Amino acid sequence: MGQVGRRRFLLLAAGAVGGGAAGLWGAHRDDDRGCPRVTRTTHALGTEVSLTVRHPQPEVAERAIAAAFGELQLVQRLMSIYDSGSQLSRLNRDGRLESPHLHLVAVLREAQRASAASEGAFDVTVQPLWEAFAAAQKQQRLPTAVEVAAARLLVDWRQVEVHDDRIRCLRPGVRITLNGIAQGYATDRVLAVLRAHGIEHALINAGELNSLGQSERGGAWRVGIQHPRRTDAYVALADLDGRALATSGDYNTKFSADGHYNHILDPCSGYSPTELASASVVAPSATLADALSTALFVLGPDGGLALLAQNPGADALLITKDGETIATAGFPLRAEGNAA
């Protein structure tokens, strides 16, 4: 689990907008069904966020997007590790937090469920490990085995106690990063806000992807999943079929030139997993897809697919470091996206 830039998507839906580093695919236009499209971008939780909303009344779309961006900013104010005043930063600094916001309580409980189900492969307390690698990188080196072992002693999701009115770290030095789940949670919150404003057709790219209704083509919103070894290419096309999509990959934040050491860290070993280059997951919620993509990346193909089988409605597309593609039967691939 890392800090920023874990995943990248190319959005392809007949003039849809590409989010983040993927850029723009096609021109903004109104469709021929009398349902104009409004697209707006902002920055939250370490990534560029893009919302595309289709509605007969553009002013309704604008209000819905403004409300969704407000919800995003709330999630960021609660969960950003870079904001010293966020509730997460206060929890990490003080070891406890009184009267936490219900969003923070909800996301930590989802994280604990993911940790239990994955036997610790997903663990929000990996922050000390990330800090060890980041500190060593500033000195143009890798952390020593002693430094990794010392950080590893602070990693244990069971040391976080979550109640409605209080969150507490049971061991001094435990620190939390929500980068492996907060973007998924934010995506789900945006979806809920858009629905509450009467939006029936939308594409959400908040680091993870989700959608409502149909694209201009009259079918599912279509996305291209970033090739883990080619920044200008996708490895597959997928149609968002009512499920959210999240990807974890080894290709953005690196601690070594060859990428062998990167921002996704195995809570058990303290080092980056060695089998996968990327793991894409579709699931009923973006929160679940986000957590599962990280857990599958850590577990590798065998353990990851076993975990996936325990989650109804979840499917995966895995790319190994030697370029092999592994897709479960229900992953919504488009035939033309099967080849890299």
KOLLUM-911348 format. One record per residue (C-alpha): residue number from 1; residue in one letter; chain; x, y, z. Coordinates in nm, 3 decimals. Layout:
PT  bamar  lumza  lumse        u        v        w
PT    NUM      a      A        X        Y        Z
...
This chain:
PT  bamar  lumza  lumse        u        v        w
PT      1      m      A    0.000    0.000    0.000
PT      2      g      A    0.140    0.337   -0.095
PT      3      q      A    0.076    0.706   -0.089
PT      4      v      A   -0.025    0.846   -0.426
PT      5      g      A   -0.054    0.755   -0.792
PT      6      r      A   -0.116    0.383   -0.758
PT      7      r      A   -0.343    0.349   -1.056
PT      8      r      A   -0.414    0.499   -1.395
PT      9      f      A   -0.711    0.462   -1.626
PT     10      l      A   -0.779    0.569   -1.982
PT     11      l      A   -1.144    0.665   -2.029
PT     12      l      A   -1.263    0.584   -2.377
PT     13      a      A   -1.640    0.617   -2.387
PT     14      a      A   -1.709    0.789   -2.719
PT     15      g      A   -1.556    1.119   -2.621
PT     16      a      A   -1.534    1.054   -2.250
PT     17      v      A   -1.282    1.241   -2.044
PT     18      g      A   -0.962    1.078   -1.928
PT     19      g      A   -0.874    1.143   -1.568
PT     20      g      A   -0.542    1.200   -1.397
PT     21      a      A   -0.227    1.134   -1.595
PT     22      a      A   -0.425    0.947   -1.859
PT     23      g      A   -0.527    1.276   -2.019
PT     24      l      A   -0.817    1.349   -2.252
PT     25      w      A   -0.966    1.106   -2.501
PT     26      g      A   -1.194    1.274   -2.754
PT     27      a      A   -1.373    1.607   -2.753
PT     28      h      A   -1.642    1.736   -2.519
PT     29      r      A   -1.976    1.729   -2.694
PT     30      d      A   -2.346    1.686   -2.636
PT     31      d      A   -2.489    1.354   -2.742
PT     32      d      A   -2.768    1.314   -2.997
PT     33      r      A   -3.026    1.213   -2.738
PT     34      g      A   -3.078    1.563   -2.601
PT     35      c      A   -2.882    1.487   -2.286
PT     36      p      A   -2.587    1.729   -2.261
PT     37      r      A   -2.272    1.623   -2.089
PT     38      v      A   -2.095    1.831   -1.826
PT     39      t      A   -1.741    1.743   -1.719
PT     40      r      A   -1.549    1.902   -1.436
PT     41      t      A   -1.216    1.821   -1.270
PT     42      t      A   -1.062    1.892   -0.932
PT     43      h      A   -0.780    1.757   -0.719
PT     44      a      A   -0.838    1.548   -0.408
PT     45      l      A   -0.671    1.266   -0.214
PT     46      g      A   -0.351    1.293   -0.415
PT     47      t      A   -0.505    1.255   -0.759
PT     48      e      A   -0.694    1.444   -1.026
PT     49      v      A   -1.066    1.377   -1.001
PT     50      s      A   -1.293    1.391   -1.304
PT     51      l      A   -1.673    1.380   -1.298
PT     52      t      A   -1.877    1.351   -1.617
PT     53      v      A   -2.252    1.395   -1.575
PT     54      r      A   -2.523    1.366   -1.840
PT     55      h      A   -2.853    1.542   -1.767
PT     56      p      A   -3.114    1.724   -1.979
PT     57      q      A   -3.063    2.033   -1.762
PT     58      p      A   -2.694    2.136   -1.743
PT     59      e      A   -2.759    2.349   -1.436
PT     60      v      A   -2.877    2.036   -1.249
PT     61      a      A   -2.556    1.860   -1.350
PT     62      e      A   -2.349    2.156   -1.231
PT     63      r      A   -2.519    2.159   -0.890
PT     64      a      A   -2.472    1.785   -0.852
PT     65      i      A   -2.103    1.807   -0.940
PT     66      a      A   -2.051    2.096   -0.698
PT     67      a      A   -2.211    1.893   -0.419
PT     68      a      A   -2.001    1.587   -0.509
PT     69      f      A   -1.682    1.794   -0.503
PT     70      g      A   -1.785    1.925   -0.162
PT     71      e      A   -1.814    1.567   -0.038
PT     72      l      A   -1.470    1.489   -0.182
PT     73      q      A   -1.318    1.779    0.005
PT     74      l      A   -1.479    1.659    0.326
PT     75      v      A   -1.328    1.314    0.283
PT     76      q      A   -0.989    1.472    0.214
PT     77      r      A   -1.009    1.695    0.523
PT     78      l      A   -1.076    1.384    0.730
PT     79      m      A   -0.839    1.131    0.573
PT     80      s      A   -0.544    1.311    0.413
PT     81      i      A   -0.210    1.209    0.560
PT     82      y      A   -0.056    1.527    0.416
PT     83      d      A   -0.290    1.765    0.602
PT     84      s      A   -0.159    1.807    0.956
PT     85      g      A   -0.506    1.911    1.070
PT     86      s      A   -0.693    1.612    0.929
PT     87      q      A   -0.852    1.367    1.168
PT     88      l      A   -0.619    1.095    1.039
PT     89      s      A   -0.310    1.308    1.103
PT     90      r      A   -0.433    1.387    1.453
PT     91      l      A   -0.489    1.016    1.517
PT     92      n      A   -0.139    0.933    1.395
PT     93      r      A    0.014    1.211    1.604
PT     94      d      A   -0.175    1.152    1.929
PT     95      g      A   -0.247    0.779    1.907
PT     96      r      A   -0.615    0.843    1.973
PT     97      l      A   -0.904    1.047    1.835
PT     98      e      A   -1.217    1.145    2.023
PT     99      s      A   -1.548    1.208    1.841
PT    100      p      A   -1.430    1.089    1.497
PT    101      h      A   -1.638    1.170    1.193
PT    102      l      A   -1.868    0.889    1.084
PT    103      h      A   -1.685    0.869    0.748
PT    104      l      A   -1.355    0.794    0.920
PT    105      v      A   -1.518    0.534    1.141
PT    106      a      A   -1.684    0.373    0.838
PT    107      v      A   -1.369    0.353    0.628
PT    108      l      A   -1.161    0.211    0.915
PT    109      r      A   -1.421   -0.056    0.979
PT    110      e      A   -1.419   -0.147    0.610
PT    111      a      A   -1.039   -0.162    0.629
PT    112      q      A   -1.052   -0.395    0.928
PT    113      r      A   -1.290   -0.626    0.744
PT    114      a      A   -1.054   -0.633    0.446
PT    115      s      A   -0.758   -0.702    0.673
PT    116      a      A   -0.932   -0.990    0.846
PT    117      a      A   -1.050   -1.143    0.518
PT    118      s      A   -0.704   -1.115    0.359
PT    119      e      A   -0.521   -1.234    0.672
PT    120      g      A   -0.337   -0.904    0.691
PT    121      a      A   -0.236   -0.867    0.327
PT    122      f      A   -0.436   -0.545    0.335
PT    123      d      A   -0.321   -0.337    0.631
PT    124      v      A   -0.365    0.038    0.681
PT    125      t      A   -0.086    0.047    0.941
PT    126      v      A    0.191    0.007    0.679
PT    127      q      A    0.271    0.380    0.704
PT    128      p      A    0.592    0.324    0.911
PT    129      l      A    0.723    0.097    0.634
PT    130      w      A    0.647    0.357    0.368
PT    131      e      A    0.820    0.622    0.579
PT    132      a      A    1.129    0.401    0.612
PT    133      f      A    1.159    0.362    0.234
PT    134      a      A    1.083    0.731    0.169
PT    135      a      A    1.342    0.847    0.421
PT    136      a      A    1.607    0.619    0.273
PT    137      q      A    1.523    0.735   -0.079
PT    138      k      A    1.601    1.094    0.020
PT    139      q      A    1.951    0.967    0.101
PT    140      q      A    1.966    0.789   -0.237
PT    141      r      A    1.964    0.444   -0.084
PT    142      l      A    1.730    0.166    0.024
PT    143      p      A    1.647    0.111    0.391
PT    144      t      A    1.862   -0.141    0.570
PT    145      a      A    1.722   -0.472    0.683
PT    146      v      A    1.735   -0.342    1.040
PT    147      e      A    1.534   -0.032    0.944
PT    148      v      A    1.272   -0.241    0.765
PT    149      a      A    1.247   -0.482    1.058
PT    150      a      A    1.202   -0.193    1.304
PT    151      a      A    0.924   -0.042    1.092
PT    152      r      A    0.765   -0.382    1.046
PT    153      l      A    0.721   -0.414    1.424
PT    154      l      A    0.475   -0.124    1.409
PT    155      v      A    0.258   -0.282    1.137
PT    156      d      A   -0.046   -0.466    1.270
PT    157      w      A   -0.403   -0.373    1.182
PT    158      r      A   -0.523   -0.539    1.503
PT    159      q      A   -0.357   -0.259    1.701
PT    160      v      A   -0.626   -0.012    1.590
PT    161      e      A   -0.940    0.000    1.802
PT    162      v      A   -1.242    0.160    1.635
PT    163      h      A   -1.556    0.280    1.816
PT    164      d      A   -1.824    0.525    1.713
PT    165      d      A   -1.697    0.782    1.962
PT    166      r      A   -1.326    0.698    1.975
PT    167      i      A   -1.043    0.554    1.767
PT    168      r      A   -0.727    0.440    1.941
PT    169      c      A   -0.391    0.295    1.839
PT    170      l      A   -0.306    0.036    2.101
PT    171      r      A    0.070    0.034    2.037
PT    172      p      A    0.285    0.350    2.046
PT    173      g      A    0.424    0.433    1.704
PT    174      v      A    0.145    0.275    1.502
PT    175      r      A    0.055    0.502    1.212
PT    176      i      A   -0.216    0.469    0.949
PT    177      t      A   -0.238    0.547    0.579
PT    178      l      A   -0.573    0.521    0.407
PT    179      n      A   -0.434    0.549    0.056
PT    180      g      A   -0.533    0.191   -0.019
PT    181      i      A   -0.901    0.251    0.053
PT    182      a      A   -0.986    0.623    0.090
PT    183      q      A   -1.011    0.688   -0.284
PT    184      g      A   -1.254    0.399   -0.317
PT    185      y      A   -1.459    0.529   -0.027
PT    186      a      A   -1.458    0.877   -0.179
PT    187      t      A   -1.578    0.734   -0.510
PT    188      d      A   -1.871    0.566   -0.336
PT    189      r      A   -1.958    0.890   -0.157
PT    190      v      A   -1.955    1.082   -0.485
PT    191      l      A   -2.186    0.824   -0.639
PT    192      a      A   -2.428    0.861   -0.347
PT    193      v      A   -2.430    1.241   -0.377
PT    194      l      A   -2.494    1.233   -0.752
PT    195      r      A   -2.784    0.992   -0.703
PT    196      a      A   -2.928    1.215   -0.431
PT    197      h      A   -2.929    1.501   -0.683
PT    198      g      A   -3.125    1.300   -0.936
PT    199      i      A   -2.837    1.213   -1.166
PT    200      e      A   -2.894    0.894   -1.365
PT    201      h      A   -2.593    0.897   -1.603
PT    202      a      A   -2.241    0.970   -1.481
PT    203      l      A   -1.880    0.858   -1.490
PT    204      i      A   -1.671    0.904   -1.177
PT    205      n      A   -1.291    0.892   -1.175
PT    206      a      A   -1.171    0.968   -0.823
PT    207      g      A   -0.865    0.745   -0.837
PT    208      e      A   -1.108    0.455   -0.863
PT    209      l      A   -1.386    0.434   -1.121
PT    210      n      A   -1.760    0.400   -1.093
PT    211      s      A   -2.054    0.494   -1.313
PT    212      l      A   -2.426    0.549   -1.336
PT    213      g      A   -2.647    0.469   -1.632
PT    214      q      A   -2.511    0.497   -1.984
PT    215      s      A   -2.253    0.683   -2.187
PT    216      e      A   -2.336    0.881   -2.500
PT    217      r      A   -2.315    0.561   -2.702
PT    218      g      A   -2.619    0.429   -2.519
PT    219      g      A   -2.423    0.150   -2.353
PT    220      a      A   -2.188    0.102   -2.061
PT    221      w      A   -1.909    0.348   -1.992
PT    222      r      A   -1.591    0.203   -2.141
PT    223      v      A   -1.244    0.240   -1.993
PT    224      g      A   -0.894    0.136   -2.086
PT    225      i      A   -0.675   -0.006   -1.810
PT    226      q      A   -0.320    0.131   -1.804
PT    227      h      A   -0.045   -0.094   -1.936
PT    228      p      A    0.196   -0.143   -1.643
PT    229      r      A    0.505   -0.118   -1.864
PT    230      r      A    0.397    0.132   -2.131
PT    231      t      A    0.283    0.474   -2.019
PT    232      d      A    0.115    0.547   -2.353
PT    233      a      A   -0.087    0.227   -2.386
PT    234      y      A   -0.362    0.027   -2.224
PT    235      v      A   -0.346   -0.342   -2.148
PT    236      a      A   -0.720   -0.405   -2.181
PT    237      l      A   -1.059   -0.242   -2.235
PT    238      a      A   -1.342   -0.292   -1.991
PT    239      d      A   -1.706   -0.187   -1.977
PT    240      l      A   -1.824   -0.063   -1.639
PT    241      d      A   -2.115   -0.298   -1.578
PT    242      g      A   -2.260   -0.149   -1.261
PT    243      r      A   -1.952   -0.240   -1.062
PT    244      a      A   -1.664   -0.017   -0.953
PT    245      l      A   -1.311   -0.066   -1.088
PT    246      a      A   -0.982   -0.018   -0.902
PT    247      t      A   -0.624   -0.093   -1.003
PT    248      s      A   -0.306   -0.125   -0.797
PT    249      g      A    0.024   -0.127   -0.985
PT    250      d      A    0.398   -0.110   -0.932
PT    251      y      A    0.465    0.149   -1.201
PT    252      n      A    0.422    0.495   -1.053
PT    253      t      A    0.603    0.557   -0.723
PT    254      k      A    0.932    0.368   -0.715
PT    255      f      A    1.203    0.340   -0.452
PT    256      s      A    1.450    0.181   -0.695
PT    257      a      A    1.517    0.254   -1.062
PT    258      d      A    1.400   -0.090   -1.172
PT    259      g      A    1.075   -0.064   -0.975
PT    260      h      A    1.152   -0.378   -0.778
PT    261      y      A    1.104   -0.166   -0.466
PT    262      n      A    0.791    0.042   -0.497
PT    263      h      A    0.511    0.202   -0.297
PT    264      i      A    0.306   -0.116   -0.252
PT    265      l      A    0.446   -0.296    0.051
PT    266      d      A    0.376   -0.640    0.191
PT    267      p      A    0.286   -0.597    0.560
PT    268      c      A    0.436   -0.940    0.634
PT    269      s      A    0.775   -0.913    0.466
PT    270      g      A    0.813   -0.535    0.475
PT    271      y      A    0.913   -0.529    0.109
PT    272      s      A    0.730   -0.489   -0.222
PT    273      p      A    0.554   -0.800   -0.357
PT    274      t      A    0.739   -0.972   -0.641
PT    275      e      A    0.478   -1.147   -0.859
PT    276      l      A    0.240   -0.888   -1.005
PT    277      a      A    0.281   -0.569   -1.206
PT    278      s      A   -0.083   -0.471   -1.164
PT    279      a      A   -0.408   -0.596   -1.017
PT    280      s      A   -0.744   -0.460   -1.138
PT    281      v      A   -1.061   -0.550   -0.951
PT    282      v      A   -1.429   -0.488   -1.020
PT    283      a      A   -1.658   -0.513   -0.718
PT    284      p      A   -2.002   -0.395   -0.603
PT    285      s      A   -1.845   -0.094   -0.428
PT    286      a      A   -1.536    0.113   -0.500
PT    287      t      A   -1.431    0.079   -0.136
PT    288      l      A   -1.419   -0.298   -0.171
PT    289      a      A   -1.256   -0.286   -0.515
PT    290      d      A   -0.986   -0.054   -0.381
PT    291      a      A   -0.901   -0.273   -0.083
PT    292      l      A   -0.914   -0.594   -0.287
PT    293      s      A   -0.684   -0.460   -0.559
PT    294      t      A   -0.419   -0.389   -0.296
PT    295      a      A   -0.468   -0.723   -0.121
PT    296      l      A   -0.449   -0.916   -0.450
PT    297      f      A   -0.132   -0.735   -0.548
PT    298      v      A    0.026   -0.834   -0.218
PT    299      l      A   -0.097   -1.194   -0.223
PT    300      g      A   -0.009   -1.269   -0.586
PT    301      p      A   -0.216   -1.478   -0.828
PT    302      d      A   -0.281   -1.788   -0.620
PT    303      g      A   -0.362   -1.630   -0.286
PT    304      g      A   -0.530   -1.334   -0.452
PT    305      l      A   -0.773   -1.540   -0.656
PT    306      a      A   -0.857   -1.748   -0.349
PT    307      l      A   -0.944   -1.426   -0.164
PT    308      l      A   -1.145   -1.300   -0.461
PT    309      a      A   -1.357   -1.615   -0.459
PT    310      q      A   -1.477   -1.520   -0.110
PT    311      n      A   -1.626   -1.194   -0.240
PT    312      p      A   -1.946   -1.236   -0.446
PT    313      g      A   -1.962   -0.998   -0.737
PT    314      a      A   -1.587   -0.937   -0.749
PT    315      d      A   -1.364   -1.020   -1.048
PT    316      a      A   -1.005   -0.944   -1.135
PT    317      l      A   -0.756   -0.887   -1.415
PT    318      l      A   -0.399   -0.959   -1.304
PT    319      i      A   -0.080   -0.879   -1.497
PT    320      t      A    0.232   -1.061   -1.381
PT    321      k      A    0.575   -0.904   -1.394
PT    322      d      A    0.664   -1.126   -1.690
PT    323      g      A    0.359   -1.003   -1.882
PT    324      e      A    0.114   -1.289   -1.833
PT    325      t      A   -0.252   -1.183   -1.816
PT    326      i      A   -0.490   -1.364   -1.579
PT    327      a      A   -0.859   -1.272   -1.587
PT    328      t      A   -1.148   -1.427   -1.396
PT    329      a      A   -1.451   -1.527   -1.601
PT    330      g      A   -1.667   -1.236   -1.487
PT    331      f      A   -1.420   -0.953   -1.548
PT    332      p      A   -1.592   -0.721   -1.801
PT    333      l      A   -1.327   -0.728   -2.073
PT    334      r      A   -1.395   -0.600   -2.421
PT    335      a      A   -1.267   -0.837   -2.690
PT    336      e      A   -1.064   -0.565   -2.861
PT    337      g      A   -0.881   -0.494   -2.535
PT    338      n      A   -0.741   -0.841   -2.480
PT    339      a      A   -0.410   -0.769   -2.649
PT    340      a      A   -0.159   -0.525   -2.504
